[in-house]
Amino acid sequence: MPRDPKRVLSEYLIISAHAGDRVALDRLCRLWQGDLLRHAARLTGEAEAARDVLQEAWVDILRGLNRLREPAAFPAWAYRIVARKCAAEIRGRQSSRRTADGLRAEMAGAAVDGEGEAERGADGQAIRLAMTDLPDDQRIALALYHQDGLSVAEIAVITETPAGTVKTRLMHARRKLAAALNPATPDTDHS
C-alpha cells in the first residue's frame, strides 16, 4: 500500500528539524495547520477559540518535537496535544462544551480554514448536517478517520481510548449516518 505523501513529507521535515533546519519547522507547521485547526474547531466549537488553542498547541508541539523519536507518530502526537489544549480551554471557560453548536455552525456552511473541496457539495452538506446528530465521541472518530485520514490506532491515541472502542464508534456512526441519509434503511443501532 502506498504511503500518504503528506506523511512522508512530514517525516522528512521532522528529521530535518531534528538536524536544526528551521525552514523545515515552518513547512511542517504550514503542512498541518489546516488539519489541526479543523480538529481544534471540532472540539472547541468556536473558530476563534480554535485558532487561539492551536497557537498554544504549536508552542508545545515545537518545543517537544526533538523528543519525538518516531517521526511517523507525528500526526497522532500533534492531534493529541491539540485535543488536550482544547480540553483545557473548555475547562477554563467553566461552561458546558459548545461542540455541538460550533459543529452545527460549521456544518451549516461556516467556513473553517482547511475545509476540503469535497465538503462543499450538496452531499457533503447533507453528511455534515447528519453528523451533528451523532454523539460527540462518534462524530469526532468519524471526522478524524474520514476527513483527516487518520488510522484507528492514531485516533485511539488522540482520544485516549482503546482501538476496539474507536472501531465500534466508527461502526455505530456509519450506521446512524446511513439511516439518516437513507430513511428507507432502518436504524437498528441505539447507542
C-alpha positions in Angstrom: 0.0 0.0 0.0 1.5 3.4 -1.0 2.3 5.8 1.8 0.5 9.1 2.1 2.8 11.8 0.5 1.8 14.3 3.3 3.0 11.8 6.0 6.2 11.1 4.1 7.0 14.8 3.8 6.2 15.3 7.4 8.7 12.6 8.4 11.3 14.2 6.3 10.6 17.6 7.7 10.8 16.3 11.3 14.1 14.6 10.6 15.4 17.9 9.1 14.1 19.8 12.1 15.9 17.4 14.4 19.1 18.3 12.4 18.4 22.0 13.1 16.6 23.1 9.9 14.3 26.0 10.9 12.8 26.2 7.5 11.6 22.6 7.9 9.8 23.6 11.1 8.0 26.3 9.2 7.0 24.0 6.4 5.8 21.4 8.9 3.6 24.0 10.6 2.1 25.1 7.3 1.6 21.5 6.2 -0.5 20.6 9.3 -2.1 23.9 10.2 -5.4 23.3 8.4 -5.9 19.8 9.7 -5.1 20.7 13.3 -7.2 23.9 13.1 -10.2 21.9 11.9 -9.7 19.4 14.8 -9.5 22.3 17.3 -12.7 23.8 15.9 -14.4 20.5 16.2 -13.5 20.2 19.8 -14.0 23.8 21.0 -17.0 24.6 18.8 -15.7 28.1 18.1 -13.4 29.1 15.2 -11.8 31.9 17.2 -11.1 29.7 20.3 -9.8 27.1 17.9 -7.2 29.5 16.5 -6.1 30.5 20.0 -5.8 27.0 21.2 -3.9 25.9 18.1 -1.4 28.7 18.6 -0.7 27.5 22.1 -0.6 23.9 20.9 2.0 24.7 18.3 4.2 26.1 21.0 4.1 22.7 22.8 4.4 20.8 19.6 7.6 22.7 18.5 9.1 22.5 22.0 8.5 18.8 22.2 9.4 17.9 18.6 13.0 17.0 19.5 11.7 14.4 22.0 9.5 12.8 19.3 11.6 9.7 18.4 9.3 8.2 15.7 8.5 10.9 13.1 5.7 8.7 11.7 3.9 9.2 15.0 3.7 12.9 14.5 0.0 13.2 13.4 -1.4 11.3 16.3 1.0 13.0 18.7 0.1 16.5 17.4 -3.6 15.9 17.4 -3.4 14.7 21.0 -1.6 17.9 22.0 -4.3 19.9 20.3 -7.0 17.8 22.0 -5.5 18.4 25.4 -5.2 22.1 24.8 -8.9 22.2 23.7 -9.9 20.3 26.9 -8.0 22.9 29.0 -9.7 25.7 27.1 -13.1 24.3 27.6 -12.5 23.6 31.3 -11.1 27.2 31.6 -14.4 28.6 30.4 -16.2 26.7 33.1 -19.2 26.2 30.8 -20.7 23.3 29.0 -19.0 22.2 25.9 -20.2 24.1 22.9 -19.0 21.5 20.4 -22.5 20.8 19.1 -23.2 24.5 18.4 -19.9 25.0 16.8 -20.3 22.0 14.6 -23.8 23.0 13.6 -22.5 26.4 12.5 -19.6 24.7 10.6 -21.9 22.1 9.1 -24.4 24.8 8.0 -21.7 26.5 5.9 -19.4 28.5 8.2 -16.0 28.2 6.7 -13.2 26.9 8.8 -9.6 27.2 7.4 -8.6 24.0 5.7 -12.1 22.8 4.8 -11.8 20.4 1.8 -13.4 20.9 -1.6 -15.4 17.6 -1.2 -17.2 19.1 1.8 -18.6 21.9 -0.2 -21.1 19.9 -2.4 -24.7 19.1 -1.6 -23.8 15.6 -0.5 -21.2 17.0 1.8 -23.6 19.3 3.4 -26.2 16.6 4.0 -23.5 14.4 5.6 -22.3 17.3 7.8 -25.8 18.0 8.9 -26.4 14.3 9.7 -23.2 14.2 11.6 -24.4 16.9 14.0 -26.9 14.4 15.4 -24.2 11.9 16.3 -22.9 11.6 19.8 -19.7 13.6 20.2 -17.4 10.6 20.5 -18.8 9.0 17.3 -18.7 12.3 15.4 -15.1 13.0 16.4 -14.0 9.5 15.5 -15.7 9.7 12.1 -14.3 13.1 11.3 -10.8 12.1 12.3 -11.0 8.9 10.2 -12.7 10.1 7.1 -12.0 13.8 6.9 -8.5 13.8 8.4 -7.4 10.4 7.1 -6.1 9.2 10.5 -5.9 5.5 11.3 -7.8 3.7 14.0 -4.6 3.4 16.0 -3.9 7.2 15.7 -7.5 8.0 16.7 -7.1 5.8 19.7 -4.0 7.7 20.8 -5.7 11.1 20.2 -8.9 10.2 22.1 -7.1 8.1 24.7 -9.4 5.2 24.1 -8.8 1.6 23.0 -8.6 0.9 19.3 -11.6 -1.5 19.6 -13.7 1.3 21.1 -12.7 3.6 18.1 -13.8 0.8 15.7 -17.1 0.4 17.5 -17.7 4.2 17.4 -17.0 4.3 13.7 -19.3 1.4 13.1 -22.2 2.9 15.0 -21.6 6.4 13.4 -21.6 4.9 9.9 -24.9 3.0 10.6 -26.5 6.1 12.0 -25.4 8.2 9.1 -26.6 5.7 6.6 -30.0 5.6 8.3 -30.2 9.4 8.4 -29.1 9.8 4.7 -31.3 7.0 3.5 -34.5 6.9 5.6 -35.5 3.6 3.9 -32.6 2.0 5.9 -33.7 1.0 9.4 -31.5 2.3 12.2 -31.2 -0.7 14.5 -28.3 0.9 16.4 -29.5 2.7 19.6 -26.1 3.7 21.1 
